[in-house]
Amino acid sequence: MKRTPPEPLTTAILTGTSYGGLSAKTLDGRPLTFALIDDAGNVIASGGTVERECWHVITEVHTNYLKGEGWLVVHSMPKAVQQKEAA
């Protein structure tokens, strides 16, 4: 089954490269910051850390898919949460 790509953003340009990760900019070229925002509108995390972690999750999912492990889920979470779930 062929997947239909989502509609492109109308207010920003997203770029991903193998050598530079993810980046975002406005239509007139100003850089944007990646952010995680909860349902109340609070910024939980933002900046380069969010961009790098998103890129890490994306590349892990893609690598698993190429290895025939596309059913695996990739999680990213704080170490304290990882330790709690492992216990």
ABEGO torsion letter per residue (X at the ends): XBBBBBBBBAABBBBBBAAAEBBBBBAAGBBBBBBBBBAAGBBABBEAAAAAAAAAAAAAAAAAAAAGAAABBBBBBBAAAAAAAAX
